[in-house]
Amino acid sequence: MPNLSLPPEAPTLADAVAQAVRDGVASGQLVPDQTYSVYQLAELLGVSRSPVREGMLRLAEAGLVEIRRNRGFRVLRPRVHDVEEIVEIRLALEPAAAAKAALSGTEEEHTAIREALAAMAVAAARGDEAAFWPADRALHDLLLRTAGNNRSAAIVAQLRSTTALLGPPTTASGRTLAEIHAEHEPVVTAVLRRDGPAAEAAMRAHLESTGRLLVDRLKT
C-alpha cells in the first residue's frame, strides 16, 4: 500500500490529490505500469472519489497518468520525446530565471538560495539522497520564485514529477550526488555575484547535461 499524504497548502482537494500523486511518483511510492484504484486512493487520502477523479484528469492532461476506464489509473513511464520536450521547456524557463534572480533578487532571497546549495552539499557528503533531492528541488524553485516566476515554478515542479519516473536521478543520469551538486555551484556563485549572464549560462549547461544523460539512458 503506497504511503501518501495530502499537502496542506493546496488550494483545492483536487489540487491536493494531484500533488500527493506527484509526490508519490517522485518518492517511488507509486510506480510505472501498475494500475491504482480510485477507490483505493480516496480511502488512502481520506477524501471522496470526486476530487480523486478530478485530480487524476489533471495529471492525465499533463501526461503523467493514463485513466483506465472502470479500473483506475496507471502511472506512465516517460519516453525519449517526453524527456526532450521537458528539457526544452525547462531551458526556456530556468536559465533566464537564473539571470533575473541574480540581478533582481534581494539579499534575503540570495541567502535562501545559498542555504539550499549548502543543504545539497551536506546531503551529498553524507550520501543522503532523501535529503539531497528536496534541497535540489528547493534550489530550482527558489531561483524561479526569486525571478518572480511563480507559475513557472509550478510548471517545473510538475515536469520534474515526470522525469522522476525514470528512477532516482543518480541512477537515471549516471552521476553521483557530489557531481550533481557541483553542477549547481556555478549557478549559485553567479547569482550571488549578481552576474546574470554567467548564471544563465551555468543553468543552461546544467540542464543540457541532465537532458543528454536522461535521453541516453532511455535509448539504452
C-alpha positions in Angstrom: 0.0 0.0 0.0 1.5 3.4 -1.0 2.2 5.9 1.8 0.7 9.1 0.6 -0.5 12.3 2.3 -2.3 15.4 1.2 -0.3 18.6 1.1 -1.9 21.2 3.4 -1.1 24.2 1.2 -3.0 23.1 -1.9 -5.9 25.4 -2.9 -8.4 22.7 -3.6 -8.8 19.0 -2.8 -8.3 18.1 -6.4 -5.0 20.0 -6.4 -4.0 18.3 -3.2 -4.7 14.8 -4.6 -2.8 15.6 -7.8 0.2 16.8 -5.7 0.0 13.8 -3.5 0.3 11.6 -6.5 3.1 13.6 -7.9 4.9 13.3 -4.6 4.2 9.6 -4.6 5.8 9.2 -8.0 8.8 11.3 -7.0 9.4 9.2 -3.9 8.8 5.8 -5.6 5.6 5.1 -3.7 3.7 5.0 -7.0 5.5 3.1 -9.8 5.0 3.0 -13.6 2.8 0.4 -15.3 0.9 -0.6 -12.2 -2.9 0.2 -12.0 -4.2 2.0 -8.9 -7.8 2.2 -8.0 -9.6 5.5 -7.5 -11.4 3.9 -4.5 -8.0 2.8 -3.0 -6.5 6.3 -3.4 -9.6 8.0 -2.0 -9.5 5.8 1.1 -5.8 6.2 1.5 -6.0 10.0 1.4 -9.3 10.3 3.4 -11.3 12.1 0.7 -14.2 11.3 -1.6 -13.8 9.9 -5.0 -14.8 13.1 -6.8 -11.6 15.1 -6.1 -9.5 12.0 -6.8 -11.1 11.7 -10.3 -10.6 15.4 -10.9 -7.0 15.3 -9.8 -6.4 12.3 -12.0 -7.9 14.0 -15.0 -5.4 16.9 -14.5 -2.5 14.5 -14.3 -3.7 12.7 -17.4 -3.8 16.0 -19.3 -0.2 16.5 -18.2 0.8 13.1 -19.4 1.7 11.7 -16.0 -1.0 9.1 -15.8 -3.4 7.1 -18.0 -7.0 6.8 -17.0 -8.2 3.2 -17.3 -11.9 3.0 -17.6 -13.6 1.2 -14.7 -10.2 0.2 -13.3 -8.4 3.4 -12.1 -5.2 5.0 -13.3 -1.8 3.9 -14.4 1.4 5.9 -13.9 3.1 6.4 -17.3 6.8 5.9 -17.9 8.2 8.8 -19.9 9.5 8.3 -23.5 12.5 9.9 -25.2 10.3 12.5 -26.8 8.8 13.3 -23.4 12.1 13.9 -21.8 13.4 16.0 -24.7 10.2 18.1 -24.5 10.5 18.6 -20.8 14.2 19.7 -21.0 13.3 22.1 -23.9 10.6 23.7 -21.7 12.9 23.9 -18.7 15.6 25.5 -20.9 13.0 28.1 -22.0 12.2 29.0 -18.3 15.1 28.3 -16.0 18.3 29.9 -17.5 16.5 33.3 -17.9 15.1 33.0 -14.4 18.6 32.4 -13.0 19.8 35.6 -14.7 16.8 37.6 -13.3 17.3 36.1 -9.9 21.0 37.2 -10.0 20.1 40.8 -11.0 16.9 41.4 -9.0 16.9 39.1 -6.1 17.0 40.6 -2.6 19.8 39.8 -0.1 17.3 37.7 1.8 16.4 35.7 -1.3 20.0 35.2 -2.1 20.7 33.9 1.4 17.9 31.3 0.9 19.5 30.2 -2.4 22.9 29.9 -0.7 21.4 27.8 2.1 19.7 25.5 -0.4 23.0 24.8 -2.1 24.7 24.3 1.3 22.0 21.7 2.2 22.7 19.9 -1.0 26.4 19.8 -0.1 25.8 18.4 3.3 23.5 15.7 1.9 25.9 14.8 -0.8 28.8 14.4 1.7 26.6 12.0 3.7 25.3 10.2 0.6 21.8 11.1 1.8 19.5 11.0 -1.2 16.4 11.5 0.9 17.7 15.0 2.0 19.5 15.8 -1.3 16.6 15.8 -3.7 14.3 18.1 -1.7 17.2 20.5 -1.4 17.8 20.3 -5.2 14.1 20.9 -5.9 14.1 23.8 -3.4 17.1 25.4 -5.1 15.5 25.3 -8.5 12.2 26.5 -7.1 13.8 29.4 -5.2 15.6 30.6 -8.3 12.3 30.7 -10.3 10.4 32.4 -7.5 13.2 34.9 -6.8 12.8 35.8 -10.5 9.1 36.4 -9.9 8.1 33.3 -11.9 5.7 31.5 -9.6 3.8 29.9 -12.4 7.0 28.7 -14.0 8.0 27.2 -10.6 4.7 25.2 -10.6 5.3 24.1 -14.2 8.8 22.9 -13.5 7.7 21.0 -10.4 5.2 19.2 -12.5 7.7 18.4 -15.2 10.2 17.0 -12.6 7.5 14.6 -11.4 7.5 13.1 -14.9 11.3 12.7 -15.1 11.2 11.2 -11.6 9.6 8.1 -13.1 13.0 7.2 -14.6 14.1 6.4 -11.1 16.5 8.3 -8.7 18.3 10.9 -10.7 21.7 9.4 -9.7 20.6 6.2 -11.3 18.7 7.8 -14.2 21.6 10.1 -15.2 24.6 8.1 -14.0 26.0 10.9 -11.8 26.9 10.9 -8.1 25.3 13.4 -5.6 28.6 15.2 -5.4 28.7 15.6 -9.2 25.2 16.9 -9.4 25.9 19.4 -6.5 29.0 20.6 -8.4 26.8 21.4 -11.5 24.7 23.7 -9.3 27.7 25.6 -7.7 28.5 27.8 -10.8 24.8 28.8 -11.0 24.6 29.9 -7.3 28.0 31.5 -7.4 27.0 33.6 -10.4 23.6 34.5 -8.8 25.3 35.6 -5.6 27.8 37.7 -7.6 24.8 39.2 -9.4 26.3 38.1 -12.7 23.2 37.5 -14.8 24.8 36.2 -18.0 27.0 33.7 -16.1 24.0 32.5 -14.0 22.1 32.0 -17.2 24.9 30.1 -19.0 25.6 27.9 -15.9 21.9 26.9 -15.6 21.7 26.2 -19.3 24.8 23.9 -19.1 23.4 22.1 -16.1 20.0 21.4 -17.8 21.5 20.4 -21.1 23.9 18.0 -19.4 21.0 16.5 -17.4 18.8 16.2 -20.5 21.5 14.4 -22.5 22.1 11.9 -19.8 18.4 11.1 -19.3 17.8 10.7 -23.0 20.9 8.4 -23.3 19.5 6.3 -20.5 16.2 5.8 -22.2 17.8 4.9 -25.5 19.9 2.1 -24.0 
